[in-house]
Amino acid sequence: MTAKKLDVPFVFTESGTDTLATEHKLPSVMWSQEYQDEYLSMNFGVFDSYDFVQGELVWNFADFQTTEGIMRVNGNKKGIFTRQHQSKDAAFVFKRRWEELPEQYKGN
């Protein structure tokens, strides 16, 4: 496979994983806050490894209610805050990331 030469910036949007604010497990398992933290950190590594990735947006700011389904736990829980806007661990993962990015990150 050959690399494509793209002269356009990419912004990754809607990355995240459902997480219960009350769930903590080591080793991490689906729905745990540790799993969400690891998932986001893995995404950051991918985003940082490509110069054409110029932006990233988490899905979602806060949990919200949706219809029930086998792929969701009582609504959409991909937020980095709960429905009551209380911080999940992921909010601190983002805080650290933003504080540690160099001022001229990727030349911008």
Biopython code that builds the backbone (N, CA, C, O; Angstrom):
import numpy as np
from Bio.PDB.StructureBuilder import StructureBuilder

atoms = [
    (1, "MET", "N", (0.845, -1.171, 0.000)),
    (1, "MET", "CA", (0.000, 0.000, 0.000)),
    (1, "MET", "C", (0.897, 1.243, 0.000)),
    (1, "MET", "O", (1.857, 1.311, 0.767)),
    (2, "THR", "N", (0.599, 2.201, -0.833)),
    (2, "THR", "CA", (1.396, 3.425, -0.902)),
    (2, "THR", "C", (0.700, 4.541, -0.153)),
    (2, "THR", "O", (-0.528, 4.612, -0.100)),
    (3, "ALA", "N", (1.512, 5.411, 0.423)),
    (3, "ALA", "CA", (0.960, 6.549, 1.162)),
    (3, "ALA", "C", (0.398, 7.567, 0.187)),
    (3, "ALA", "O", (0.970, 7.798, -0.879)),
    (4, "LYS", "N", (-0.702, 8.164, 0.545)),
    (4, "LYS", "CA", (-1.301, 9.216, -0.277)),
    (4, "LYS", "C", (-0.760, 10.556, 0.189)),
    (4, "LYS", "O", (-0.590, 10.788, 1.386)),
    (5, "LYS", "N", (-0.495, 11.423, -0.755)),
    (5, "LYS", "CA", (-0.033, 12.779, -0.443)),
    (5, "LYS", "C", (-1.252, 13.691, -0.426)),
    (5, "LYS", "O", (-1.786, 14.040, -1.479)),
    (6, "LEU", "N", (-1.681, 14.066, 0.738)),
    (6, "LEU", "CA", (-2.865, 14.907, 0.878)),
    (6, "LEU", "C", (-2.460, 16.298, 1.344)),
    (6, "LEU", "O", (-1.674, 16.441, 2.280)),
    (7, "ASP", "N", (-2.990, 17.307, 0.699)),
    (7, "ASP", "CA", (-2.698, 18.685, 1.078)),
    (7, "ASP", "C", (-3.876, 19.332, 1.786)),
    (7, "ASP", "O", (-4.080, 20.542, 1.685)),
    (8, "VAL", "N", (-4.644, 18.535, 2.495)),
    (8, "VAL", "CA", (-5.781, 19.068, 3.232)),
    (8, "VAL", "C", (-5.697, 18.594, 4.681)),
    (8, "VAL", "O", (-5.304, 17.458, 4.947)),
    (9, "PRO", "N", (-6.064, 19.462, 5.607)),
    (9, "PRO", "CA", (-6.054, 19.034, 7.011)),
    (9, "PRO", "C", (-7.244, 18.127, 7.313)),
    (9, "PRO", "O", (-8.317, 18.278, 6.728)),
    (10, "PHE", "N", (-7.045, 17.197, 8.220)),
    (10, "PHE", "CA", (-8.106, 16.327, 8.696)),
    (10, "PHE", "C", (-8.450, 16.721, 10.120)),
    (10, "PHE", "O", (-7.567, 17.059, 10.909)),
    (11, "VAL", "N", (-9.729, 16.677, 10.448)),
    (11, "VAL", "CA", (-10.194, 16.844, 11.818)),
    (11, "VAL", "C", (-10.993, 15.593, 12.156)),
    (11, "VAL", "O", (-11.984, 15.281, 11.495)),
    (12, "PHE", "N", (-10.558, 14.885, 13.180)),
    (12, "PHE", "CA", (-11.292, 13.707, 13.619)),
    (12, "PHE", "C", (-12.398, 14.147, 14.563)),
    (12, "PHE", "O", (-12.163, 14.898, 15.510)),
    (13, "THR", "N", (-13.604, 13.672, 14.295)),
    (13, "THR", "CA", (-14.745, 14.039, 15.128)),
    (13, "THR", "C", (-15.445, 12.783, 15.634)),
    (13, "THR", "O", (-15.319, 11.699, 15.064)),
    (14, "GLU", "N", (-16.165, 12.961, 16.692)),
    (14, "GLU", "CA", (-17.021, 11.926, 17.259)),
    (14, "GLU", "C", (-16.279, 10.662, 17.657)),
    (14, "GLU", "O", (-16.737, 9.554, 17.379)),
    (15, "SER", "N", (-15.139, 10.824, 18.302)),
    (15, "SER", "CA", (-14.462, 9.653, 18.846)),
    (15, "SER", "C", (-14.784, 9.551, 20.325)),
    (15, "SER", "O", (-14.815, 10.558, 21.032)),
    (16, "GLY", "N", (-15.017, 8.359, 20.780)),
    (16, "GLY", "CA", (-15.319, 8.169, 22.198)),
    (16, "GLY", "C", (-15.873, 6.780, 22.446)),
    (16, "GLY", "O", (-16.078, 5.999, 21.516)),
    (17, "THR", "N", (-16.108, 6.489, 23.698)),
    (17, "THR", "CA", (-16.645, 5.184, 24.073)),
    (17, "THR", "C", (-17.573, 5.340, 25.276)),
    (17, "THR", "O", (-17.310, 6.138, 26.175)),
    (18, "ASP", "N", (-18.652, 4.575, 25.280)),
    (18, "ASP", "CA", (-19.607, 4.644, 26.386)),
    (18, "ASP", "C", (-18.945, 4.270, 27.701)),
    (18, "ASP", "O", (-18.163, 3.322, 27.770)),
    (19, "THR", "N", (-19.268, 5.025, 28.744)),
    (19, "THR", "CA", (-18.640, 4.855, 30.048)),
    (19, "THR", "C", (-19.629, 5.178, 31.159)),
    (19, "THR", "O", (-20.303, 6.208, 31.120)),
    (20, "LEU", "N", (-19.712, 4.311, 32.131)),
    (20, "LEU", "CA", (-20.542, 4.580, 33.306)),
    (20, "LEU", "C", (-19.704, 5.333, 34.336)),
    (20, "LEU", "O", (-18.606, 4.900, 34.685)),
    (21, "ALA", "N", (-20.215, 6.443, 34.814)),
    (21, "ALA", "CA", (-19.477, 7.278, 35.767)),
    (21, "ALA", "C", (-19.159, 6.530, 37.063)),
    (21, "ALA", "O", (-18.227, 6.901, 37.776)),
    (22, "THR", "N", (-19.915, 5.496, 37.367)),
    (22, "THR", "CA", (-19.726, 4.753, 38.614)),
    (22, "THR", "C", (-18.840, 3.525, 38.450)),
    (22, "THR", "O", (-18.542, 2.847, 39.433)),
    (23, "GLU", "N", (-18.414, 3.225, 37.228)),
    (23, "GLU", "CA", (-17.701, 1.979, 36.951)),
    (23, "GLU", "C", (-16.185, 2.180, 36.914)),
    (23, "GLU", "O", (-15.667, 2.932, 36.088)),
    (24, "HIS", "N", (-15.498, 1.510, 37.802)),
    (24, "HIS", "CA", (-14.028, 1.496, 37.831)),
    (24, "HIS", "C", (-13.576, 0.044, 37.874)),
    (24, "HIS", "O", (-14.055, -0.733, 38.699)),
    (25, "LYS", "N", (-12.652, -0.327, 36.986)),
    (25, "LYS", "CA", (-12.147, -1.699, 36.949)),
    (25, "LYS", "C", (-10.694, -1.700, 36.516)),
    (25, "LYS", "O", (-10.307, -0.982, 35.594)),
    (26, "LEU", "N", (-9.893, -2.514, 37.192)),
    (26, "LEU", "CA", (-8.519, -2.785, 36.789)),
    (26, "LEU", "C", (-8.328, -4.288, 36.786)),
    (26, "LEU", "O", (-8.552, -4.917, 37.819)),
    (27, "PRO", "N", (-7.930, -4.890, 35.696)),
    (27, "PRO", "CA", (-7.703, -4.214, 34.428)),
    (27, "PRO", "C", (-9.011, -3.664, 33.874)),
    (27, "PRO", "O", (-10.097, -4.086, 34.271)),
    (28, "SER", "N", (-8.888, -2.718, 32.955)),
    (28, "SER", "CA", (-10.070, -2.043, 32.435)),
    (28, "SER", "C", (-10.974, -2.995, 31.661)),
    (28, "SER", "O", (-10.508, -3.947, 31.036)),
    (29, "VAL", "N", (-12.250, -2.724, 31.713)),
    (29, "VAL", "CA", (-13.252, -3.462, 30.946)),
    (29, "VAL", "C", (-14.186, -2.444, 30.306)),
    (29, "VAL", "O", (-14.244, -1.288, 30.726)),
    (30, "MET", "N", (-14.921, -2.889, 29.275)),
    (30, "MET", "CA", (-15.888, -1.987, 28.653)),
    (30, "MET", "C", (-16.798, -1.383, 29.709)),
    (30, "MET", "O", (-17.161, -2.033, 30.690)),
    (31, "TRP", "N", (-17.155, -0.138, 29.489)),
    (31, "TRP", "CA", (-18.031, 0.676, 30.324)),
    (31, "TRP", "C", (-17.296, 1.296, 31.511)),
    (31, "TRP", "O", (-17.857, 2.166, 32.177)),
    (32, "SER", "N", (-16.063, 0.880, 31.800)),
    (32, "SER", "CA", (-15.342, 1.473, 32.936)),
    (32, "SER", "C", (-14.673, 2.780, 32.511)),
    (32, "SER", "O", (-14.375, 2.995, 31.337)),
    (33, "GLN", "N", (-14.447, 3.644, 33.503)),
    (33, "GLN", "CA", (-13.771, 4.900, 33.222)),
    (33, "GLN", "C", (-12.333, 4.660, 32.765)),
    (33, "GLN", "O", (-11.801, 5.419, 31.955)),
    (34, "GLU", "N", (-11.717, 3.621, 33.277)),
    (34, "GLU", "CA", (-10.351, 3.298, 32.865)),
    (34, "GLU", "C", (-10.305, 2.927, 31.383)),
    (34, "GLU", "O", (-9.358, 3.281, 30.681)),
    (35, "TYR", "N", (-11.325, 2.216, 30.911)),
    (35, "TYR", "CA", (-11.406, 1.857, 29.495)),
    (35, "TYR", "C", (-11.525, 3.120, 28.640)),
    (35, "TYR", "O", (-10.850, 3.241, 27.617)),
    (36, "GLN", "N", (-12.374, 4.056, 29.051)),
    (36, "GLN", "CA", (-12.530, 5.310, 28.319)),
    (36, "GLN", "C", (-11.203, 6.068, 28.265)),
    (36, "GLN", "O", (-10.822, 6.584, 27.215)),
    (37, "ASP", "N", (-10.505, 6.134, 29.395)),
    (37, "ASP", "CA", (-9.212, 6.824, 29.437)),
    (37, "ASP", "C", (-8.209, 6.182, 28.478)),
    (37, "ASP", "O", (-7.516, 6.882, 27.740)),
    (38, "GLU", "N", (-8.135, 4.849, 28.491)),
    (38, "GLU", "CA", (-7.207, 4.141, 27.608)),
    (38, "GLU", "C", (-7.585, 4.339, 26.140)),
    (38, "GLU", "O", (-6.713, 4.520, 25.289)),
    (39, "TYR", "N", (-8.868, 4.303, 25.850)),
    (39, "TYR", "CA", (-9.348, 4.488, 24.478)),
    (39, "TYR", "C", (-8.973, 5.883, 23.968)),
    (39, "TYR", "O", (-8.468, 6.025, 22.854)),
    (40, "LEU", "N", (-9.221, 6.901, 24.780)),
    (40, "LEU", "CA", (-8.881, 8.265, 24.372)),
    (40, "LEU", "C", (-7.381, 8.429, 24.192)),
    (40, "LEU", "O", (-6.943, 9.055, 23.228)),
    (41, "SER", "N", (-6.591, 7.880, 25.097)),
    (41, "SER", "CA", (-5.132, 7.982, 24.998)),
    (41, "SER", "C", (-4.625, 7.300, 23.731)),
    (41, "SER", "O", (-3.698, 7.796, 23.090)),
    (42, "MET", "N", (-5.223, 6.171, 23.367)),
    (42, "MET", "CA", (-4.856, 5.495, 22.124)),
    (42, "MET", "C", (-5.171, 6.392, 20.931)),
    (42, "MET", "O", (-4.366, 6.499, 20.006)),
    (43, "ASN", "N", (-6.329, 7.033, 20.945)),
    (43, "ASN", "CA", (-6.681, 7.962, 19.872)),
    (43, "ASN", "C", (-5.675, 9.102, 19.784)),
    (43, "ASN", "O", (-5.259, 9.476, 18.687)),
    (44, "PHE", "N", (-5.282, 9.652, 20.918)),
    (44, "PHE", "CA", (-4.316, 10.765, 20.919)),
    (44, "PHE", "C", (-3.015, 10.336, 20.243)),
    (44, "PHE", "O", (-2.431, 11.102, 19.476)),
    (45, "GLY", "N", (-2.565, 9.121, 20.524)),
    (45, "GLY", "CA", (-1.339, 8.622, 19.904)),
    (45, "GLY", "C", (-1.451, 8.560, 18.387)),
    (45, "GLY", "O", (-0.508, 8.899, 17.672)),
    (46, "VAL", "N", (-2.608, 8.126, 17.902)),
    (46, "VAL", "CA", (-2.829, 8.078, 16.449)),
    (46, "VAL", "C", (-2.874, 9.494, 15.887)),
    (46, "VAL", "O", (-2.215, 9.782, 14.888)),
    (47, "PHE", "N", (-3.639, 10.378, 16.512)),
    (47, "PHE", "CA", (-3.750, 11.757, 16.030)),
    (47, "PHE", "C", (-2.379, 12.430, 15.973)),
    (47, "PHE", "O", (-2.062, 13.134, 15.014)),
    (48, "ASP", "N", (-1.582, 12.209, 16.997)),
    (48, "ASP", "CA", (-0.270, 12.868, 17.088)),
    (48, "ASP", "C", (0.726, 12.323, 16.076)),
    (48, "ASP", "O", (1.694, 13.005, 15.742)),
    (49, "SER", "N", (0.511, 11.114, 15.582)),
    (49, "SER", "CA", (1.497, 10.493, 14.695)),
    (49, "SER", "C", (1.359, 10.921, 13.236)),
    (49, "SER", "O", (2.200, 10.563, 12.411)),
    (50, "TYR", "N", (0.330, 11.670, 12.906)),
    (50, "TYR", "CA", (0.123, 12.111, 11.525)),
    (50, "TYR", "C", (0.034, 13.634, 11.472)),
    (50, "TYR", "O", (-0.813, 14.231, 12.137)),
    (51, "ASP", "N", (0.904, 14.263, 10.685)),
    (51, "ASP", "CA", (0.911, 15.719, 10.581)),
    (51, "ASP", "C", (-0.369, 16.281, 9.980)),
    (51, "ASP", "O", (-0.767, 17.399, 10.306)),
    (52, "PHE", "N", (-1.023, 15.511, 9.100)),
    (52, "PHE", "CA", (-2.235, 16.032, 8.460)),
    (52, "PHE", "C", (-3.430, 16.085, 9.403)),
    (52, "PHE", "O", (-4.428, 16.736, 9.090)),
    (53, "VAL", "N", (-3.351, 15.414, 10.552)),
    (53, "VAL", "CA", (-4.427, 15.508, 11.539)),
    (53, "VAL", "C", (-4.231, 16.815, 12.296)),
    (53, "VAL", "O", (-3.298, 16.959, 13.087)),
    (54, "GLN", "N", (-5.123, 17.761, 12.040)),
    (54, "GLN", "CA", (-4.989, 19.102, 12.593)),
    (54, "GLN", "C", (-6.033, 19.427, 13.653)),
    (54, "GLN", "O", (-6.040, 20.535, 14.189)),
    (55, "GLY", "N", (-6.901, 18.495, 13.958)),
    (55, "GLY", "CA", (-7.903, 18.758, 14.984)),
    (55, "GLY", "C", (-8.558, 17.476, 15.453)),
    (55, "GLY", "O", (-8.515, 16.448, 14.778)),
    (56, "GLU", "N", (-9.165, 17.560, 16.623)),
    (56, "GLU", "CA", (-9.849, 16.407, 17.214)),
    (56, "GLU", "C", (-10.995, 16.897, 18.075)),
    (56, "GLU", "O", (-10.863, 17.879, 18.806)),
    (57, "LEU", "N", (-12.107, 16.212, 17.984)),
    (57, "LEU", "CA", (-13.285, 16.556, 18.776)),
    (57, "LEU", "C", (-13.831, 15.290, 19.415)),
    (57, "LEU", "O", (-14.102, 14.305, 18.730)),
    (58, "VAL", "N", (-13.987, 15.323, 20.712)),
    (58, "VAL", "CA", (-14.530, 14.165, 21.418)),
    (58, "VAL", "C", (-16.047, 14.130, 21.226)),
    (58, "VAL", "O", (-16.700, 15.166, 21.104)),
    (59, "TRP", "N", (-16.582, 12.928, 21.204)),
    (59, "TRP", "CA", (-18.027, 12.767, 21.269)),
    (59, "TRP", "C", (-18.296, 12.142, 22.618)),
    (59, "TRP", "O", (-18.122, 10.935, 22.786)),
    (60, "ASN", "N", (-18.683, 12.872, 23.503)),
    (60, "ASN", "CA", (-19.458, 14.081, 23.540)),
    (60, "ASN", "C", (-19.071, 14.848, 24.800)),
    (60, "ASN", "O", (-18.437, 14.290, 25.695)),
    (61, "PHE", "N", (-19.446, 16.117, 24.877)),
    (61, "PHE", "CA", (-19.186, 16.910, 26.073)),
    (61, "PHE", "C", (-19.802, 16.245, 27.299)),
    (61, "PHE", "O", (-19.119, 16.029, 28.300)),
    (62, "ALA", "N", (-21.074, 15.926, 27.223)),
    (62, "ALA", "CA", (-21.768, 15.338, 28.376)),
    (62, "ALA", "C", (-22.674, 14.202, 27.919)),
    (62, "ALA", "O", (-23.155, 14.191, 26.786)),
    (63, "ASP", "N", (-22.898, 13.250, 28.815)),
    (63, "ASP", "CA", (-23.823, 12.154, 28.550)),
    (63, "ASP", "C", (-25.210, 12.728, 28.267)),
    (63, "ASP", "O", (-25.565, 13.798, 28.761)),
    (64, "PHE", "N", (-25.993, 11.995, 27.461)),
    (64, "PHE", "CA", (-27.372, 12.413, 27.208)),
    (64, "PHE", "C", (-28.244, 11.193, 27.006)),
    (64, "PHE", "O", (-27.751, 10.113, 26.682)),
    (65, "GLN", "N", (-29.539, 11.368, 27.197)),
    (65, "GLN", "CA", (-30.475, 10.254, 27.113)),
    (65, "GLN", "C", (-30.819, 9.959, 25.663)),
    (65, "GLN", "O", (-31.037, 10.875, 24.871)),
    (66, "THR", "N", (-30.866, 8.687, 25.320)),
    (66, "THR", "CA", (-31.299, 8.216, 24.004)),
    (66, "THR", "C", (-32.188, 7.000, 24.214)),
    (66, "THR", "O", (-32.416, 6.559, 25.340)),
    (67, "THR", "N", (-32.675, 6.475, 23.115)),
    (67, "THR", "CA", (-33.463, 5.252, 23.230)),
    (67, "THR", "C", (-32.565, 4.095, 23.661)),
    (67, "THR", "O", (-31.350, 4.134, 23.472)),
    (68, "GLU", "N", (-33.169, 3.085, 24.230)),
    (68, "GLU", "CA", (-32.425, 1.915, 24.669)),
    (68, "GLU", "C", (-31.982, 1.082, 23.479)),
    (68, "GLU", "O", (-32.611, 1.112, 22.421)),
    (69, "GLY", "N", (-30.905, 0.345, 23.653)),
    (69, "GLY", "CA", (-30.418, -0.551, 22.609)),
    (69, "GLY", "C", (-29.338, -1.446, 23.164)),
    (69, "GLY", "O", (-28.789, -1.176, 24.231)),
    (70, "ILE", "N", (-29.032, -2.504, 22.452)),
    (70, "ILE", "CA", (-28.041, -3.455, 22.952)),
    (70, "ILE", "C", (-26.620, -2.908, 22.897)),
    (70, "ILE", "O", (-25.723, -3.484, 23.512)),
    (71, "MET", "N", (-26.395, -1.824, 22.183)),
    (71, "MET", "CA", (-25.061, -1.239, 22.070)),
    (71, "MET", "C", (-24.862, -0.049, 23.013)),
    (71, "MET", "O", (-23.816, 0.598, 22.973)),
    (72, "ARG", "N", (-25.847, 0.245, 23.856)),
    (72, "ARG", "CA", (-25.743, 1.389, 24.760)),
    (72, "ARG", "C", (-26.182, 0.995, 26.166)),
    (72, "ARG", "O", (-27.000, 0.096, 26.357)),
    (73, "VAL", "N", (-25.618, 1.686, 27.125)),
    (73, "VAL", "CA", (-26.008, 1.480, 28.511)),
    (73, "VAL", "C", (-26.877, 2.664, 28.937)),
    (73, "VAL", "O", (-26.351, 3.712, 29.312)),
    (74, "ASN", "N", (-28.196, 2.507, 28.885)),
    (74, "ASN", "CA", (-29.124, 3.524, 29.379)),
    (74, "ASN", "C", (-28.817, 4.913, 28.829)),
    (74, "ASN", "O", (-28.627, 5.855, 29.599)),
    (75, "GLY", "N", (-28.768, 5.047, 27.532)),
    (75, "GLY", "CA", (-28.507, 6.344, 26.910)),
    (75, "GLY", "C", (-27.119, 6.396, 26.305)),
    (75, "GLY", "O", (-26.435, 5.377, 26.213)),
    (76, "ASN", "N", (-26.706, 7.580, 25.894)),
    (76, "ASN", "CA", (-25.385, 7.772, 25.314)),
    (76, "ASN", "C", (-24.470, 8.274, 26.428)),
    (76, "ASN", "O", (-24.646, 9.380, 26.938)),
    (77, "LYS", "N", (-23.501, 7.458, 26.793)),
    (77, "LYS", "CA", (-22.622, 7.754, 27.926)),
    (77, "LYS", "C", (-21.191, 8.023, 27.470)),
    (77, "LYS", "O", (-20.241, 7.742, 28.200)),
    (78, "LYS", "N", (-21.036, 8.569, 26.260)),
    (78, "LYS", "CA", (-19.701, 8.850, 25.740)),
    (78, "LYS", "C", (-19.162, 10.190, 26.220)),
    (78, "LYS", "O", (-18.043, 10.561, 25.865)),
    (79, "GLY", "N", (-19.915, 10.909, 27.005)),
    (79, "GLY", "CA", (-19.476, 12.214, 27.481)),
    (79, "GLY", "C", (-18.276, 12.137, 28.408)),
    (79, "GLY", "O", (-18.022, 11.118, 29.049)),
    (80, "ILE", "N", (-17.542, 13.251, 28.461)),
    (80, "ILE", "CA", (-16.463, 13.341, 29.439)),
    (80, "ILE", "C", (-16.988, 13.951, 30.739)),
    (80, "ILE", "O", (-16.263, 14.074, 31.726)),
    (81, "PHE", "N", (-18.281, 14.334, 30.711)),
    (81, "PHE", "CA", (-19.010, 14.761, 31.897)),
    (81, "PHE", "C", (-20.321, 13.982, 31.954)),
    (81, "PHE", "O", (-20.813, 13.514, 30.928)),
    (82, "THR", "N", (-20.881, 13.846, 33.143)),
    (82, "THR", "CA", (-22.168, 13.176, 33.304)),
    (82, "THR", "C", (-23.284, 14.102, 32.816)),
    (82, "THR", "O", (-23.022, 15.242, 32.435)),
    (83, "ARG", "N", (-24.506, 13.622, 32.827)),
    (83, "ARG", "CA", (-25.661, 14.469, 32.454)),
    (83, "ARG", "C", (-25.802, 15.651, 33.416)),
    (83, "ARG", "O", (-26.363, 16.686, 33.057)),
    (84, "GLN", "N", (-25.296, 15.491, 34.631)),
    (84, "GLN", "CA", (-25.352, 16.568, 35.627)),
    (84, "GLN", "C", (-24.104, 17.449, 35.559)),
    (84, "GLN", "O", (-23.883, 18.288, 36.432)),
    (85, "HIS", "N", (-23.297, 17.256, 34.526)),
    (85, "HIS", "CA", (-22.062, 18.015, 34.265)),
    (85, "HIS", "C", (-21.002, 17.841, 35.346)),
    (85, "HIS", "O", (-20.235, 18.757, 35.644)),
    (86, "GLN", "N", (-20.980, 16.630, 35.930)),
    (86, "GLN", "CA", (-19.912, 16.269, 36.853)),
    (86, "GLN", "C", (-18.802, 15.592, 36.052)),
    (86, "GLN", "O", (-19.078, 14.812, 35.141)),
    (87, "SER", "N", (-17.568, 15.887, 36.387)),
    (87, "SER", "CA", (-16.420, 15.354, 35.640)),
    (87, "SER", "C", (-16.314, 13.845, 35.758)),
    (87, "SER", "O", (-16.445, 13.283, 36.845)),
    (88, "LYS", "N", (-16.074, 13.196, 34.626)),
    (88, "LYS", "CA", (-15.611, 11.816, 34.622)),
    (88, "LYS", "C", (-14.084, 11.893, 34.569)),
    (88, "LYS", "O", (-13.523, 12.967, 34.355)),
    (89, "ASP", "N", (-13.421, 10.766, 34.761)),
    (89, "ASP", "CA", (-11.953, 10.749, 34.696)),
    (89, "ASP", "C", (-11.445, 11.306, 33.370)),
    (89, "ASP", "O", (-10.398, 11.952, 33.331)),
    (90, "ALA", "N", (-12.179, 11.061, 32.282)),
    (90, "ALA", "CA", (-11.751, 11.501, 30.949)),
    (90, "ALA", "C", (-11.588, 13.009, 30.858)),
    (90, "ALA", "O", (-10.762, 13.487, 30.080)),
    (91, "ALA", "N", (-12.348, 13.768, 31.628)),
    (91, "ALA", "CA", (-12.192, 15.228, 31.611)),
    (91, "ALA", "C", (-10.778, 15.616, 32.027)),
    (91, "ALA", "O", (-10.207, 16.573, 31.503)),
    (92, "PHE", "N", (-10.222, 14.867, 32.970)),
    (92, "PHE", "CA", (-8.861, 15.152, 33.434)),
    (92, "PHE", "C", (-7.816, 14.647, 32.441)),
    (92, "PHE", "O", (-6.722, 15.204, 32.352)),
    (93, "VAL", "N", (-8.154, 13.588, 31.692)),
    (93, "VAL", "CA", (-7.275, 13.118, 30.615)),
    (93, "VAL", "C", (-7.144, 14.229, 29.572)),
    (93, "VAL", "O", (-6.039, 14.528, 29.120)),
    (94, "PHE", "N", (-8.257, 14.834, 29.193)),
    (94, "PHE", "CA", (-8.219, 15.945, 28.234)),
    (94, "PHE", "C", (-7.501, 17.159, 28.805)),
    (94, "PHE", "O", (-6.716, 17.799, 28.105)),
    (95, "LYS", "N", (-7.756, 17.477, 30.053)),
    (95, "LYS", "CA", (-7.091, 18.628, 30.686)),
    (95, "LYS", "C", (-5.573, 18.462, 30.616)),
    (95, "LYS", "O", (-4.864, 19.390, 30.228)),
    (96, "ARG", "N", (-5.073, 17.278, 30.992)),
    (96, "ARG", "CA", (-3.629, 17.018, 30.927)),
    (96, "ARG", "C", (-3.121, 17.138, 29.493)),
    (96, "ARG", "O", (-2.072, 17.733, 29.246)),
    (97, "ARG", "N", (-3.871, 16.571, 28.555)),
    (97, "ARG", "CA", (-3.443, 16.627, 27.149)),
    (97, "ARG", "C", (-3.306, 18.080, 26.697)),
    (97, "ARG", "O", (-2.279, 18.461, 26.135)),
    (98, "TRP", "N", (-4.315, 18.874, 26.935)),
    (98, "TRP", "CA", (-4.291, 20.263, 26.477)),
    (98, "TRP", "C", (-3.196, 21.066, 27.162)),
    (98, "TRP", "O", (-2.569, 21.922, 26.539)),
    (99, "GLU", "N", (-2.966, 20.797, 28.427)),
    (99, "GLU", "CA", (-1.913, 21.523, 29.145)),
    (99, "GLU", "C", (-0.513, 21.124, 28.682)),
    (99, "GLU", "O", (0.415, 21.930, 28.744)),
    (100, "GLU", "N", (-0.359, 19.878, 28.216)),
    (100, "GLU", "CA", (0.963, 19.377, 27.837)),
    (100, "GLU", "C", (1.312, 19.582, 26.367)),
    (100, "GLU", "O", (2.467, 19.405, 25.982)),
    (101, "LEU", "N", (0.331, 19.952, 25.537)),
    (101, "LEU", "CA", (0.645, 20.178, 24.127)),
    (101, "LEU", "C", (1.547, 21.396, 23.997)),
    (101, "LEU", "O", (1.298, 22.425, 24.626)),
    (102, "PRO", "N", (2.596, 21.287, 23.183)),
    (102, "PRO", "CA", (3.472, 22.453, 23.002)),
    (102, "PRO", "C", (2.715, 23.589, 22.297)),
    (102, "PRO", "O", (1.760, 23.357, 21.555)),
    (103, "GLU", "N", (3.166, 24.804, 22.551)),
    (103, "GLU", "CA", (2.479, 25.970, 21.991)),
    (103, "GLU", "C", (2.431, 25.929, 20.464)),
    (103, "GLU", "O", (1.433, 26.332, 19.868)),
    (104, "GLN", "N", (3.475, 25.456, 19.838)),
    (104, "GLN", "CA", (3.509, 25.368, 18.373)),
    (104, "GLN", "C", (3.257, 23.933, 17.906)),
    (104, "GLN", "O", (3.953, 23.432, 17.022)),
    (105, "TYR", "N", (2.285, 23.292, 18.488)),
    (105, "TYR", "CA", (1.935, 21.909, 18.152)),
    (105, "TYR", "C", (1.639, 21.793, 16.653)),
    (105, "TYR", "O", (0.758, 22.479, 16.137)),
    (106, "LYS", "N", (2.354, 20.951, 15.981)),
    (106, "LYS", "CA", (2.222, 20.718, 14.545)),
    (106, "LYS", "C", (2.348, 22.005, 13.732)),
    (106, "LYS", "O", (1.751, 22.130, 12.663)),
    (107, "GLY", "N", (3.127, 22.958, 14.243)),
    (107, "GLY", "CA", (3.418, 24.170, 13.489)),
    (107, "GLY", "C", (2.318, 25.207, 13.482)),
    (107, "GLY", "O", (2.404, 26.187, 12.741)),
    (108, "ASN", "N", (1.288, 25.021, 14.285)),
    (108, "ASN", "CA", (0.168, 25.987, 14.291)),
    (108, "ASN", "C", (0.231, 26.900, 15.490)),
    (108, "ASN", "O", (-0.628, 27.767, 15.651)),
]
sb = StructureBuilder()
sb.init_structure("model")
sb.init_model(0)
sb.init_chain("A")
sb.init_seg("    ")
for serial, (resi, resn, name, xyz) in enumerate(atoms, 1):
    if name == "N":
        sb.init_residue(resn, " ", resi, " ")
    sb.init_atom(name, np.array(xyz, "f"), 0.0, 1.0, " ", f" {name:<3s}", serial, name[0])
structure = sb.get_structure()
